[in-house]
């Protein structure tokens, strides 16, 4: 027989054991079983939620666009942006880049190429051939839906809805397993330069493709090798890749920290505890820093609410969270630690889509991480830069129109008109165009396109809508984003403030962590402003050296190049100049020095003696204190 004292000790030990087991519980990779009563909530493959009225002709799935204006025409009339329209509050490029990273962590709806809904280019188009099409396929329907008005077409989320770092680790066991070193250290694979692994046998660029590597998207269809990440879209642009790489480095850094503190932990424990921390950091940065920076006010966290479904809703995915497409800049700044543009120069966004080699070409992610913090993003408005409105995924030689695609996607996904969605979220309907926008010209153009305000496409209305005073957004975008992110937090049993595996002191440490901390711990950067979501010139950063901006005027023609070309350089004084040419893989092919004089200078470049293949090249011109990068094509 046990004594009372022995029984009491056994009970204490038993509950301590249960507590330790609970503390070690981790998320599933696919997001399932987070909610114990509804284990499919928020999981990979779960149906997108509908919070607004369904808008199909037949109530089932037939797109309701017969009497709607052509999407490309709306793009040309409303969204054509001439020049830069910088954000009034000087938010940095980190706002839209981190926003894209978050979007890829919580939402992915795949397309069905068998259902073509390509957009016809209307008369008068100045970029695309009239009568041609802008390629687009319908979002893939959930099997068994779209068969009647009582069962309309629905869509599934192919990643976990939770802010859980699936963008880093994947939403399937297969992808998560491939991304790990599986060497007992708990770490994620990297390649030379501490970059993401390539989809090759060794993970290094100069190796054969690995047929078992997870699929990575390449919407340019260039066939080049790609970095592998938790989300298939990671290679879409260098700024996105930069943020991916930071969090992989942070995971591996944490593995080293935990291994030193807990030498008895095996590789699985190291991986899971580091993964727990990465998810927590992403959550903390999102709720404590990123959302406040874009004027989204989420109520203080109180507790986990098992009755809250954290699933992604359709109007958020298909319209409201596409607001970032108007914030994007046409130039990607690449800057060294001294605040100077690197010798390879800056990069046009239209030349950067799905070209991961630009990371190697710049010598790593640091020039992008540094440059993002200095450049002011574009204003939240009904304007979109040409890089994504005319050259999306074309790498400078043509492409798609993201504005037109967003409009079409809302119709494809059965979103109601802007006014109906306002009503669905408890907002008053607008009576006329002047209620929507104070821009008289914009109101007139919208009226000419749509006639009645009740016909307005939701994405168009969300971008044109008057901003709340002191806010980046109008009423509707604000309320949709607020609701979605509150549900993502409150409906997550593993949200870091509710996670019993984390001590109170560690929770506070996580709460105090900012994106600046992740950057400085994992990048070779000497100075960076504390709030990276607010743009700051390098010269204004405390303890940062002065930055003197200088530009070099130059042009190359003809372009494309066939046998030879001429380089025109405008000199402000007599000085030496160096001309270098790099191929698409960042390899130096040509270098020459000369002297220029004040005024126009013309240098002939002959390609006849060079065995160069057709394709894209970068020409970098440098003087003692100036730099210019030009892109050209050899045909």
Buried (B, 14 or more C-beta within 10 A) or exposed (E): EEEEEEEEEEEEEEEEEEEEEEEEEBBBBBBBBBBEEBEBBBBBBBBBBBBBEBBBEEBBBEBBBEEBBBBBBBBBBBBBBEEEBBBEBEBBBBBBBBBBBBBBBBBBBEBEEEEEBEBBBBEEBEBBEEEEBBBBBBBBBBEEBBEEEEBBBBBBBBBBBBBBBBBBBBBBEEBBEBBBBBEEBBBBBBBEEBBBBBBBEEBBBEBEEBEEBBEBBBBBEBEBBBBBBBBBBBBBBBBBBBBBBBBBBBBBBBBBBBBEEEEEBEBEBBBBBBBBBBBBBBBBBBBBBBBEBBBBEBEEBEEBBBEBBBBBBBBBBBBBBBBBBBBBBBBBBBBBBEBBBBBBBBBBBBBBBBBBBBBBBBBBBBBBBBBBBBBBBBBBBBBBBBBBBBBBBBBBEBBBBBBBBBBBBBBBBBBBBBBBBBBBBEBEBBEEBBBBBEBEEBBEBBBEBBEEBBBBBBBBBBBBBBBEEEBBBBBBBBBBBBBBBBBBBBBBBBBBBBBEBBEEEBBEBBBEBBBBBBBBEBBEBBBBBEBBBBBBBBEEBEEBBEBEEEEBEBEBEEBEBEEEBEBEBEBBEEBEBBBBBBBBEBEEEBEEEEEBEEEEBEBEBEBEEEEBEEEBBBBBBBBEEBBBBBBBBBE
